[in-house]
Amino acid sequence: MSLKLAILLAGLAAFVGVGFGYFLRWIISLGQRGSVELRIKQMELHAREEAKKITEEAEAKAEETLKEIRTEFKEREEKVKKTEDRLIKKEEFLDKRQLDIDKEIEQVKEKVSEIKNIKEKAENLEKEKYEELQKVSKMTEEEAKELLFKETERKYEEDLTVRMQKLENSGNEKLESKAKEILTSSIQRLANSVSSEVFSTTVTIPSDEIKGKIIGKEGRNIKAFERISGVEIIVDDTPGLITISSYDSVRRQVAKVALENLIQDGRIQPVKIEEMVEKAKQEINKTIKEKGEAAAYECGVFNLDPRVVAILGRLHFRTSYGQNVLQHSIEMAHIAGMLASEIGANVNVAKAGALLHDIGKAVDHEIAGTHVEIGRRILQKFGTDEKIIRAMESHHGEYPFSTLESYIVQAADAISGARPGARRDSVENYLKRLGELETIATDIKGVEKAYALQAGREIRVFVTPSEVSDIEAKNIARDIAVRIENELKYPGEIRVVVIRESRAIEFAR
């Protein structure tokens, strides 16, 4: 009984506790709800105040902007009004000016009409006067003019003839005297020394041992050197010297530089020889460029194409009748400049024409044609001024003298070449024969290069092995010999040597 009562009381207590708990939770939730609503109301109130503040600021800013726009609009309106007033005034002025111009035009028209009438009256009066004169003299105007001229000519014929003869003689004397004075002055102002070129160059060697290395076993090294460089090496009993012989001064200089480098290096063998010759060619090309630039600078000839300057530098190693062509050209440029300044011609054109007059000689052994024609083609190819070309093309009379500067260049050439000791005709003929020898050989198909050696007594020809067989090489040698016999005049005999050399090259990596 007591257990049941206890259980009942416990259940009642649990029920009462649960109910009290729900009641307590309800009370707490009511409190929280009121707090949330209060917070929401505060936020709403704050948001309204912020919105009101923003609205007021926006209205103030809008009002200020509107005020500025109205002010600006008012200013622009005033400017437009002023501009309209100005345009109206200007239009009124132009209308008034147009009226004045129209009045002036009308007055001019009236004056023109009056002048025409006066001119017509004057022409009629003159016509009547001529008609009256013709009636009185019984001659036309042409007949009267011819009669007057004949009478005057007859009356003063003797006097005019004497005066004209005196003027002609006096003019010729003055012109001849002035020409002599100009030429004498130019020659005296430029008095360069004259030196002739030789056909051999000597290289100093330190010992006979080096001479033996240069010759090589069974002459292998010296043959390789001659084949690669295209010159003749003369090794005689003269102590401490080796002679390089070739009519081509460029080849001779290349060979000298290469041989000096080989002696300095000490390793003299075919591969090294080929390397040194190639290196020497590059050095000489650099020298050629420097010589051309120095010549142009010395003569004051600028704005030339660099390729023209490089070709000009090759003339440093070229001779004409024993006279160095580059020095001859520089001398001519100075003389031409003096002559041009004396007679009022274009100094720059005259100097440039003189400096470049023999540029064709730099490559005349490689290209067919006279050196004048070759030079014209070179200058035209590289865009040289046509005035300069016309000045240089007439110095040998192949082209007509078309400008005053062309006469000056021809005169400067004659002055420079005619100086005592400047030239040797036999030397030029000798060089011409050697050049013709090489030209005959190189004209044949399959020939790679050809060198005239032994003062023209031997020509060494190198053929391309891939194009020419051994049998064909023999035929080429015979053909060259036949052409030399038919086309050239020479003393003694000329030995023709055709070389066909094959090389197989591989690299070990």
Steps between C-alpha positions, in 0.01 A plus 500: 500500500777733590692399181207593278464826682864572455482423130191719467667786678809459285292506180310804625826673582638421155185633335513817706876542412435458131219748510709747695781458247273576204357797689846630575611456132187686386577788734863517368391487137257784560784710641732423206226577252444839656876573486524404130203716408651790694833458315320482163310819581824676595666387174198617303508836673875534431451401134228763460726765649786396264266499199373843594853627538608354163191640334566846640864487386396380152241776473759759606756368252238482223394855572864617491566313173182642350612845604841450333334367182270800490797734544701324228199494268452871557868569420485290181181674399672837542801380293270372225320829499827694471613270219172552317539876536854479364392286205214736422741797499749310285226400256388862475863605436540233230177604335624857495839391366336293230305803388821704479670220302208478260524875444876475438448212254252707308744792487780267379274361229423851385872590493582179309237587247643853463854359457380258232340786312816712528716204388278438199523870406880494538528186287286656232712816505822299479359294215399815316849646562671188355267504200577866443875436527481209259311724252761773530810269489346245266653222723363252749624486863719194434654661192581818695655301788715296263616813318595670828698195620686470170592868502625485861692178435665647192592820681655335810611166353872573500496652848305205644734247338810664644345527847381136497845379393667700778253367758551142381879521513497675833249248643702200381818644649331569832335157511824321417690703757236434767494125423881480526487694825238266651681183392840629617356602835331161551818307407718713728260470794512120484846350463475144628800272475481235230606140559458196281379161623709186469391145431681319780499521877767370734436337837774489761561161662698447823697194390562248224317243712177694451576513127518120500164477682343732243622276217389184682568139419541465123370855463159407643451818706615748238282334234199513732570866574526590132184305416292660776628857471550518122850649520848375424745446786865549404748341740859567393838523668436851634536470876204602721259578212222330306349671197126498419428568133163580341363766267189523722598722794202384711608136475858604570402684817276214618790258446741725689272532804426127498871408472598737781229350723617148416861587587384651829283196580770249404255225398543492123295227332222499232203522738657789692597670174139494381383639836756782498425599139129526582580707808728726294222554246274624779772736624557637149124548452499704820795702372322556167195639682716729713692627194173579320359686800826692549507603131139621506563693824821657369324623185189615684269270305225377729162320482639220281360149531729291728531241223629768260754608764614137544552460123686832494739368766602213270670757278769532768633169366449589132743676268451669164816541290696447823305776683299411811136547393364605841769765546440611141125530573558696823739734317242544223227583753709781650589637155137478384384684813746782434400529134129494585535774761696716253244482219183488713402135447356264761802417717342199676389335175838562334694352796271196526516437124880520507533274805272233348609533135713181503289292742435249220869405506447340841304216339584524127684166519180336627234666280497543123505851355708817519572641844285807419196287415560275803533807723172647367317173572643485854397857582153459347447173689575661836293813442775759446386848395452521122701825490806315634458221242478753217813672631711179505381323186667730245862502617608265216258634239277191501200721583435860390582787736155582639590724796765755594623261772568228238750734327664570837541127579659438159738793549594384852569149366732640235683718755551215749603242240731727300726597789862386448563148630135438588443214256678227307331371185693171489380408850137548403538288188662227709213505752247496219657187351495320835137595551408371155671170581282450807186615317548241224526224761209607720266531198503120460224304673613303802795725584488612863792746501815579302829670587767637266847423640867516400460850349233365268697197386269264691127495568371274775134399463289333770188313387198377697547120541125432514452660156823410319653153459870425451456466124304823483774674702752407228261632235463826693879540512520452123208739436659771713834459323331526157307812603817663634680430172212645296405800713819626668839624389785396730869419491622143560252241626232481769455190712136405575451293818150367577455366854209276598500434873238297690444532874301275731416665833350334807483605865578285806268593784 
